[in-house]
Amino acid sequence: MTSAAMYVCRFGTVAQKLTSAGVVAGVLASQRRWLRLGGFTVLLSGLTIGALVLGLGPVGVVLGPLTVGLGFVAGVIPFIYGAVFSREQIRDVSETTV
């Protein structure tokens, strides 16, 4: 496999993980757990950039932040989904306990 094809495979996998993490971020935001949301964001961003630097070397230093940025942009819709889903769950729980 060529190095360009390997990057595309890695880029796709990393971007998918960042996008799916948008759901978790949406749930944390709707529950107003700001410290956990900040820690989750920093940890995930650091792990992503670190993995790309280890996998691609100096090119990963440039492409890592780009991948994180694209993941955040792509994670907007899952973020909204997570926030809405969490609010519905909170509403259902409060209705059953009253």
N, C-alpha and C positions, 0 to 999 in steps of 0.2 A: 504494500500500500504506500503511495507517495505521501510525502509530508503534508501536502495541501489537503489530501483526502483525510489524513489522520486529524488535522486541525478541524476540519468540518465535522468529523465524528465527535471530537471532544467538545467543540463549540456547541453542537446540538444538545449533547448530554448536559452540559453545564447550564445552558440557557433553560432547559426543561426543568432542572432542579430549582433554579431561581424563580421561574414562573410559578411552579407549584408551591413554592414557599410563600407566594403572595396570599394564598388562602390562610395560612397560619398567621401572617401579618395582619390580615383583615380581622381575624378573630381576636387577636391581641388588642388591636386598635378599638374594636367595638366594646371590649371589656375594660377599656381605659387602663391597660397595663403598659404604660409608656416605657418604663424602665426595661421591662422584658422585651418589648418591641425593639427598643434601641440596641440592647445587647444581642438579640437575635439577628438584627440587621448587620451589625458590625462583625459578629462571628461568621455569618454566612458569607459576607463580602470578603473577609480575610481568608477564609478557607478556599473560596473560589479563585481568588487571585493567586494564592499560594499554590494551589494545584496546577494552575496554568503556567506559573513560573517554573515549577518543577517539571512539568511535562514538555514545555516548549522552550525553556531557557530564556534568553534575553527577549525573544519575541513575545513571550508570555507577559513580560513587564508592560509592554505596550497594549497587548490584546486583552489582558486581564481586566483592567478597568473598563475597557470598551464592552466586554462581555457582561460585566456587572451592571453597567448602565443600560444595556439592551434588555437584560433580565428584569430590571426594575420597570422599564417601560412596558415590557410584555406582561409583567405581573399586575398591572393596574386592574384589569378585569377580574382575575382571580382574587385580588385584594377586596374589590367591591363585593364579590360573591361571598367571601369569608365573613365580611362585616354584616351583610344582610342575613346570612345563615345563622350567625351567632346571635343576632338580635331576635330572630324568630325562636331560637332555642331558649333564650332568656325569657321571652314572653310566654312561651308554653309552660315553662317551669313555674313562673310566678302565677299563672292562672290555675295550675293544679294545686298549688300550696295554699291558696287563699281560702 
